[in-house]
């Protein structure tokens, strides 16, 4: 399965319902909900963290966390 961590810069995806129990509460509160569109904006120099856009909000999340959130790529 594809995860947010598997996106390339500029690629988009939709968060899948199956990853709901893997998403930390903090990210859920910031809009990382199933059905939300995710776009990878930037990757830090040492590949961690990654910078994403979720429903118009820009977030920096750890690659470890991003690798647990399942998505469907466009």
N, C-alpha and C positions, 0 to 999 in steps of 0.2 A: 504494500500500500504506500501511497505518497504521503509525506508529512510536510509541514511548513519548512522544516530544515532541508528538504530535498528540492525546494524551489530555487531557481536561478534568479538573478537580479532582473526585475521587471515582470516576472511571471506572476500569474494570479491563480487562486484556487478558492474553493468553498469549504468551510469547516464541516466535517461530517458528524452526524449524530452519534456514531459509535465512539467518538473520542470525548464525549461529555464527561465521563467519570475520570478522565486523565488530565483534564484542564484544571489548573489550580484556581481556587476561588477568586483570587485577586485578578486573574485574567478574565474570568467570567464577568466580574463586576465592571471591567473596562471594555466589554463588548465582544470578547472572543467567544461567541455563542455559536452553536450549530446553525448553519445556513448563512453565516456572515462571510463576506468576501474578504480575502486576504491577499495583499500584494507585497512581495519582498522588495524593499527599497534599497537597502544597503547592508553590507557585511563588514564588520569591524576588521582591522588589520590582521588579527590572529584568529579569525573566524568565529569569534564569540565576544559579544552578543551579536544578534542580527536585528535589523531595524525593519519593522513591518508597518503596513497601513491596514487597519481593520475598521471598516465602516467610517472612514474619514478621520479616525484617530491614529496617530503615529505612536508606536510602542517599540521599545527595545526589550527583547527577551533573550534568555539564554538558549543556546543551541540545544542543550540537553532537554529543556522544556519543549522547544519547537519540534524536536524529533518524536515527541509523544502525541502530538496533535495531528490526527489524520485529516487529509483534505482530498478533494477531487479537483485535479488541475483543469483549467479551461483549455 
